[in-house]
Each structure stands twice: as C-alpha cells, then as structure tokens.
C-alpha cells in the first residue's frame, strides 16, 4: 500500500518526507507535475483523499496485530 502511495505522490511531484508522521514535501520535479493540478482540480481531491485514508488506516492499526504501513 505504501509503495502505491509513494508512486502516486511521485507522479504529482510530492515526496513523503516522514513515513511515521505522514509529512509531505515537494519533490525536485514539483513545478512540472503540479501544472496538472491547475488543469484538473479533481486530481488534488484524489491526493488529499488518499493521504487521509493512509493516515486513518495507520491510526486504526496502532496497537493491533493488523498489518502496519510503516
């Protein structure tokens, strides 16, 4: 799951700075990749939704025997 998340972020010029906290940062190619967001606002919604789902899943898994994302 984390590999797919990282691939999606990379596609839009975003990097996962800290996997434990979920903090994001701009990648070196961010300007070219972010140009897509200016044309397609729905893409931004997909990124935000995916990030929120990852964080919710991480929170739900804390303290359980379920597969953890880190």
FIKOLZA-1660 file (N, C-alpha, C; in steps of 0.1 Angstrom, whole numbers, plus 5000, padded with zeros to 4 digits):
% residues 70
   i   px   py   pz ch aa at
   1 5008 4988 5000  A  X  N
   1 5000 5000 5000  A  X CA
   1 5009 5013 5000  A  X  C
   2 5019 5013 5008  A  X  N
   2 5028 5024 5009  A  X CA
   2 5035 5026 4995  A  X  C
   3 5039 5016 4989  A  X  N
   3 5045 5017 4976  A  X CA
   3 5036 5024 4966  A  X  C
   4 5024 5020 4965  A  X  N
   4 5014 5027 4956  A  X CA
   4 5012 5041 4960  A  X  C
   5 5012 5044 4973  A  X  N
   5 5010 5058 4978  A  X CA
   5 5022 5067 4973  A  X  C
   6 5034 5061 4975  A  X  N
   6 5046 5068 4971  A  X CA
   6 5046 5071 4956  A  X  C
   7 5042 5061 4948  A  X  N
   7 5042 5062 4934  A  X CA
   7 5032 5073 4929  A  X  C
   8 5020 5074 4936  A  X  N
   8 5011 5084 4933  A  X CA
   8 5016 5098 4936  A  X  C
   9 5022 5099 4948  A  X  N
   9 5028 5112 4952  A  X CA
   9 5039 5116 4942  A  X  C
  10 5047 5107 4938  A  X  N
  10 5058 5110 4929  A  X CA
  10 5053 5115 4915  A  X  C
  11 5042 5109 4911  A  X  N
  11 5036 5113 4898  A  X CA
  11 5032 5128 4898  A  X  C
  12 5028 5133 4910  A  X  N
  12 5024 5147 4911  A  X CA
  12 5035 5156 4917  A  X  C
  13 5047 5151 4919  A  X  N
  13 5058 5159 4923  A  X CA
  13 5059 5161 4938  A  X  C
  14 5054 5151 4946  A  X  N
  14 5053 5152 4960  A  X CA
  14 5061 5140 4966  A  X  C
  15 5068 5142 4977  A  X  N
  15 5076 5132 4983  A  X CA
  15 5071 5130 4998  A  X  C
  16 5071 5118 5002  A  X  N
  16 5068 5115 5016  A  X CA
  16 5081 5118 5024  A  X  C
  17 5081 5129 5032  A  X  N
  17 5092 5133 5039  A  X CA
  17 5095 5124 5051  A  X  C
  18 5084 5121 5058  A  X  N
  18 5085 5113 5071  A  X CA
  18 5073 5103 5071  A  X  C
  19 5077 5090 5069  A  X  N
  19 5066 5080 5069  A  X CA
  19 5059 5079 5082  A  X  C
  20 5065 5081 5093  A  X  N
  20 5059 5079 5106  A  X CA
  20 5049 5090 5108  A  X  C
  21 5052 5102 5104  A  X  N
  21 5042 5114 5107  A  X CA
  21 5033 5116 5095  A  X  C
  22 5037 5111 5083  A  X  N
  22 5029 5114 5071  A  X CA
  22 5032 5127 5065  A  X  C
  23 5043 5134 5069  A  X  N
  23 5046 5147 5064  A  X CA
  23 5051 5146 5050  A  X  C
  24 5046 5155 5041  A  X  N
  24 5049 5156 5027  A  X CA
  24 5058 5168 5024  A  X  C
  25 5065 5167 5013  A  X  N
  25 5073 5178 5008  A  X CA
  25 5073 5178 4993  A  X  C
  26 5077 5189 4987  A  X  N
  26 5078 5190 4973  A  X CA
  26 5090 5182 4968  A  X  C
  27 5088 5175 4956  A  X  N
  27 5099 5168 4950  A  X CA
  27 5106 5178 4941  A  X  C
  28 5118 5173 4936  A  X  N
  28 5125 5182 4927  A  X CA
  28 5117 5186 4914  A  X  C
  29 5109 5177 4909  A  X  N
  29 5101 5179 4897  A  X CA
  29 5087 5185 4900  A  X  C
  30 5085 5191 4911  A  X  N
  30 5072 5195 4916  A  X CA
  30 5065 5205 4906  A  X  C
  31 5073 5215 4901  A  X  N
  31 5067 5225 4893  A  X CA
  31 5060 5219 4880  A  X  C
  32 5067 5210 4873  A  X  N
  32 5062 5204 4861  A  X CA
  32 5050 5196 4865  A  X  C
  33 5051 5188 4876  A  X  N
  33 5040 5179 4879  A  X CA
  33 5028 5186 4885  A  X  C
  34 5030 5197 4892  A  X  N
  34 5019 5204 4898  A  X CA
  34 5011 5212 4887  A  X  C
  35 5016 5214 4876  A  X  N
  35 5009 5221 4865  A  X CA
  35 4996 5213 4862  A  X  C
  36 4996 5200 4864  A  X  N
  36 4984 5192 4861  A  X CA
  36 4973 5196 4871  A  X  C
  37 4977 5200 4883  A  X  N
  37 4967 5203 4893  A  X CA
  37 4959 5216 4889  A  X  C
  38 4966 5225 4882  A  X  N
  38 4959 5237 4877  A  X CA
  38 4949 5234 4867  A  X  C
  39 4950 5223 4860  A  X  N
  39 4941 5219 4849  A  X CA
  39 4930 5210 4854  A  X  C
  40 4933 5202 4864  A  X  N
  40 4924 5192 4869  A  X CA
  40 4923 5192 4884  A  X  C
  41 4914 5200 4889  A  X  N
  41 4912 5201 4904  A  X CA
  41 4909 5188 4910  A  X  C
  42 4902 5179 4903  A  X  N
  42 4898 5166 4909  A  X CA
  42 4910 5158 4913  A  X  C
  43 4921 5160 4906  A  X  N
  43 4933 5153 4909  A  X CA
  43 4938 5156 4924  A  X  C
  44 4937 5169 4927  A  X  N
  44 4940 5173 4941  A  X CA
  44 4932 5166 4951  A  X  C
  45 4919 5164 4948  A  X  N
  45 4909 5157 4957  A  X CA
  45 4914 5143 4959  A  X  C
  46 4919 5137 4948  A  X  N
  46 4923 5123 4949  A  X CA
  46 4935 5122 4958  A  X  C
  47 4945 5131 4957  A  X  N
  47 4957 5131 4965  A  X CA
  47 4953 5133 4980  A  X  C
  48 4945 5143 4983  A  X  N
  48 4941 5145 4997  A  X CA
  48 4933 5134 5003  A  X  C
  49 4924 5128 4995  A  X  N
  49 4916 5116 5000  A  X CA
  49 4925 5104 5002  A  X  C
  50 4935 5102 4994  A  X  N
  50 4944 5090 4996  A  X CA
  50 4953 5093 5008  A  X  C
  51 4957 5105 5010  A  X  N
  51 4965 5108 5022  A  X CA
  51 4957 5106 5035  A  X  C
  52 4945 5111 5034  A  X  N
  52 4936 5109 5046  A  X CA
  52 4933 5094 5049  A  X  C
  53 4931 5087 5039  A  X  N
  53 4929 5072 5041  A  X CA
  53 4941 5065 5046  A  X  C
  54 4953 5069 5042  A  X  N
  54 4965 5063 5047  A  X CA
  54 4966 5066 5062  A  X  C
  55 4964 5079 5065  A  X  N
  55 4965 5083 5079  A  X CA
  55 4955 5076 5088  A  X  C
  56 4942 5075 5083  A  X  N
  56 4932 5068 5091  A  X CA
  56 4936 5053 5093  A  X  C
  57 4941 5047 5082  A  X  N
  57 4944 5033 5083  A  X CA
  57 4956 5031 5093  A  X  C
  58 4966 5040 5093  A  X  N
  58 4977 5040 5102  A  X CA
  58 4972 5041 5116  A  X  C
  59 4962 5050 5119  A  X  N
  59 4957 5052 5132  A  X CA
  59 4949 5040 5137  A  X  C
  60 4941 5034 5128  A  X  N
  60 4933 5023 5131  A  X CA
  60 4942 5011 5135  A  X  C
  61 4954 5010 5129  A  X  N
  61 4962 4998 5131  A  X CA
  61 4971 4999 5143  A  X  C
  62 4972 5011 5149  A  X  N
  62 4980 5013 5161  A  X CA
  62 4976 5003 5172  A  X  C
  63 4985 4996 5177  A  X  N
  63 4982 4987 5189  A  X CA
  63 4975 4974 5185  A  X  C
  64 4973 4972 5173  A  X  N
  64 4966 4959 5169  A  X CA
  64 4976 4950 5162  A  X  C
  65 4972 4938 5159  A  X  N
  65 4981 4929 5151  A  X CA
  65 4979 4931 5136  A  X  C
  66 4971 4940 5132  A  X  N
  66 4969 4942 5118  A  X CA
  66 4982 4947 5111  A  X  C
  67 4983 4946 5098  A  X  N
  67 4994 4950 5091  A  X CA
  67 4996 4965 5092  A  X  C
  68 5008 4969 5096  A  X  N
  68 5011 4983 5098  A  X CA
  68 5018 4989 5085  A  X  C
  69 5016 5001 5082  A  X  N
  69 5021 5007 5070  A  X CA
  69 5036 5010 5071  A  X  C
  70 5041 5012 5083  A  X  N
  70 5055 5016 5084  A  X CA
  70 5064 5004 5083  A  X  C
% end
